[in-house]
Amino acid sequence: MDDSQVLVAGEALIDLFPATPGPIADAETLTRRAGGAPTNVAVALARLGHPPLLWARLGDDPFGDHLADVLTDNGVREELLERDPERKTAHTLVGEDEDGDQSFTFFADETATFAMQPGAVPAETLDRVEWVHVGGVTLHTEPSRSATLELMERASDRGCTVSFDPNTRADLWPEESVLVETLERALELADVVKTDRDDLSVLVDAADEDALAADLLQRGPHTVLLTRGSEGAMARASEAAPWGPAETAFGGFEVDVVETTGAGDAFVAGTIAGLLGERSLSETVRYASAVGALATTATGAMDGLPSEDDVAEIIADNA
């Protein structure tokens, strides 16, 4: 039996990047990177010294083999990693749209990645973890939608802290009404939510970040973290939070940005590590911002993920 305090659940997939900057349609060569938001969170936690359990489903194919190897090499606990002999591993094309903003094209239909089944996580596993984190991409389709919500329900019933990153990809959802209904249910079950001004615009029409945080705190979570890209992050916690009530903001760190995929996932990992380490909410936002900033210093979601020493160094340098 391991001593993991965290269980992360969600998609493990392959990100394909153009070998040179620019639109994917113009790329002649693609570079493979391990990805999937929850998987990025899991690897980031492991590098920070908190190796989690990861519940994900991979195809029995070369992409699945590569992902399994990456997880092993990074020390992520694999007891809940499933292999599907009938379906393939999902992949995503990551590039730039016409405005130069990051774009994602998912190849997800009928894949092993989104064939997660309710009840797959044993009760005894939930009884020995303190924190369960899920992402929103697995909510877009069945059976992974029901599997993710069921895990959140069971984890909440057992007293785990449940965190949720909506990571809303509206193009994946067949109907907006289903998206809204599902997000509302996930927020009801979550204790901690990390998002930004745009991610939940389909659900919350907020004039500013203060209004957005206040709205989300009325929907179920006791802690809301809002990221601002290179400008840092803010957080607000209600009296129900173990570290609340509190409100804080941090302006971010200056780094040489190479590519921003996975920066938000790294921030999530820093948040979990910080709060599990009994840092204050203010200290945690600063710490998580450092993790997220360092993640942008290499191509792909994982190559720039820092160690605890890396985070300590950038915080000390910017004291």
SVG drawing of the C-alpha trace seen along z (x, -y; Angstrom):
<svg xmlns="http://www.w3.org/2000/svg" viewBox="-30 -44 47 50">
<polyline fill="none" stroke="black" stroke-width="0.4" points="0.0,0.0 1.4,-3.4 1.2,-6.6 -0.3,-8.8 -2.4,-11.6 -3.8,-12.6 -5.9,-10.9 -6.0,-12.6 -8.6,-11.4 -9.1,-12.2 -7.7,-12.0 -4.2,-10.9 -3.6,-11.6 -1.0,-12.7 -0.4,-16.3 1.0,-16.8 2.8,-20.2 4.1,-21.6 7.8,-21.4 7.9,-25.1 5.6,-27.9 2.4,-28.7 -0.9,-27.1 -1.2,-23.4 -2.4,-23.3 1.0,-24.5 3.0,-22.0 5.0,-19.3 6.4,-17.7 4.6,-17.1 6.3,-16.6 4.8,-14.2 4.3,-15.1 2.5,-13.4 -0.6,-15.4 -4.1,-15.6 -4.8,-18.2 -5.2,-15.8 -2.2,-13.8 -0.2,-17.1 -1.4,-17.8 -0.3,-14.3 3.2,-14.6 3.6,-18.1 2.7,-16.8 5.1,-14.0 8.0,-16.4 7.0,-18.5 7.4,-15.5 3.7,-14.5 3.4,-11.5 -0.3,-10.9 -2.4,-8.0 -3.7,-8.6 -6.9,-7.1 -6.8,-7.2 -7.6,-4.8 -5.1,-4.2 -5.4,-2.3 -3.3,0.8 -1.3,-1.0 2.0,-2.9 0.5,-6.1 -0.7,-4.3 2.7,-2.6 4.4,-6.0 2.1,-7.6 2.6,-4.6 6.4,-5.0 6.2,-8.8 4.1,-8.2 6.5,-5.5 9.5,-7.7 8.0,-10.6 7.0,-8.5 3.2,-8.7 1.4,-5.9 -0.1,-3.6 -2.3,-1.2 -5.4,-2.8 -4.1,-3.1 -6.2,-1.0 -5.4,0.4 -8.2,0.9 -7.6,3.7 -10.4,2.5 -10.1,-1.3 -7.2,-3.7 -5.6,-6.5 -6.9,-10.0 -4.7,-12.7 -4.8,-16.4 -3.3,-18.8 -2.0,-21.9 -1.2,-25.0 -2.1,-28.6 -5.4,-30.0 -5.7,-32.9 -5.2,-35.4 -2.1,-33.7 -3.9,-32.2 -3.4,-28.6 -5.8,-26.2 -6.6,-22.6 -8.2,-20.0 -9.3,-16.9 -9.4,-13.4 -11.4,-11.8 -14.5,-10.0 -14.8,-6.3 -11.3,-6.3 -10.1,-4.4 -9.3,-7.8 -13.0,-8.6 -14.2,-5.0 -13.8,-5.4 -16.5,-3.5 -18.3,-4.5 -17.2,-2.5 -13.7,-1.7 -11.9,-3.3 -12.1,-1.0 -13.7,-2.3 -10.6,-1.4 -8.6,-3.7 -10.8,-6.7 -10.7,-5.9 -6.9,-6.5 -6.6,-9.6 -7.1,-13.2 -7.6,-14.9 -9.3,-14.0 -8.8,-16.2 -10.7,-16.0 -10.8,-17.9 -13.6,-18.9 -12.7,-17.4 -13.9,-13.9 -17.3,-15.4 -18.1,-16.1 -19.1,-12.5 -20.3,-9.2 -19.3,-7.0 -16.5,-9.2 -19.0,-11.9 -20.8,-9.6 -17.6,-8.1 -16.1,-11.5 -19.2,-12.8 -19.6,-9.5 -16.0,-9.7 -16.6,-13.2 -19.7,-12.2 -18.0,-9.2 -14.9,-11.3 -17.1,-14.0 -19.1,-11.5 -15.8,-10.1 -14.6,-13.5 -11.9,-14.0 -11.2,-17.5 -12.4,-17.6 -10.9,-20.0 -12.1,-20.7 -10.7,-22.5 -13.5,-23.0 -11.1,-23.3 -14.2,-24.0 -13.7,-23.1 -17.1,-24.1 -16.4,-22.6 -16.3,-19.1 -19.9,-19.4 -22.8,-18.4 -25.3,-20.6 -24.8,-23.8 -27.7,-22.8 -25.8,-19.6 -22.6,-21.5 -24.4,-24.0 -26.2,-21.2 -23.0,-19.2 -20.9,-22.1 -23.5,-23.1 -23.4,-19.5 -19.6,-19.4 -19.4,-22.7 -21.9,-21.5 -19.6,-18.6 -16.3,-20.5 -14.6,-22.1 -11.9,-23.9 -12.2,-25.3 -9.5,-26.7 -10.7,-28.6 -10.4,-32.0 -12.6,-34.8 -13.4,-33.0 -13.6,-29.3 -17.1,-29.5 -18.6,-32.2 -21.2,-29.8 -22.4,-29.5 -21.6,-32.7 -22.1,-36.2 -19.8,-38.1 -18.8,-41.7 -15.4,-41.1 -13.3,-38.6 -14.8,-39.6 -18.3,-38.9 -17.2,-35.6 -15.6,-34.4 -18.6,-35.5 -20.9,-33.6 -18.9,-30.4 -18.7,-30.4 -22.5,-30.3 -22.6,-27.2 -20.8,-24.7 -17.0,-25.3 -15.5,-26.9 -12.3,-28.0 -12.0,-29.6 -8.8,-30.4 -8.8,-32.5 -5.7,-32.6 -4.7,-35.6 -2.0,-34.2 1.3,-36.2 -0.4,-38.5 -0.7,-35.9 -3.8,-34.8 -6.3,-35.7 -8.1,-33.4 -11.0,-33.7 -12.1,-31.2 -15.2,-31.2 -15.5,-30.5 -16.1,-26.8 -12.6,-26.4 -9.9,-25.0 -7.7,-27.9 -10.5,-30.5 -12.0,-33.0 -9.3,-34.6 -8.8,-36.6 -5.4,-37.1 -3.8,-38.0 -0.3,-37.7 1.0,-39.4 3.1,-36.6 6.7,-35.9 8.7,-37.0 10.1,-34.0 11.3,-33.4 8.1,-31.9 8.5,-29.2 5.1,-27.7 2.1,-27.9 0.4,-24.5 -0.2,-23.1 0.6,-26.2 -2.8,-26.1 -2.4,-22.4 0.9,-23.2 -0.8,-25.9 -3.4,-23.4 -0.6,-21.0 1.1,-23.9 -2.2,-24.7 -2.8,-21.1 0.8,-20.7 0.7,-24.1 -2.6,-23.5 -1.7,-19.9 1.5,-21.3 -0.5,-23.6 0.6,-26.8 -1.7,-29.7 -3.9,-30.6 -1.7,-33.6 1.5,-31.5 -0.2,-28.8 -1.2,-31.3 2.4,-32.6 3.8,-29.0 1.3,-27.8 2.1,-30.8 5.8,-29.9 5.0,-26.4 2.8,-27.6 5.4,-30.2 8.2,-27.6 6.0,-25.2 6.0,-27.7 9.8,-27.6 9.7,-24.5 7.6,-23.1 4.8,-20.8 2.9,-20.5 5.5,-18.5 9.0,-19.4 9.1,-22.6 7.5,-21.2 9.7,-22.2 11.0,-20.4 10.5,-21.7 14.1,-23.2 13.3,-25.0 10.2,-26.6 12.1,-27.6 14.8,-29.2 12.4,-31.4 10.5,-32.5 13.8,-33.4 15.0,-35.3 11.8,-37.3 11.4,-37.8"/>
</svg>
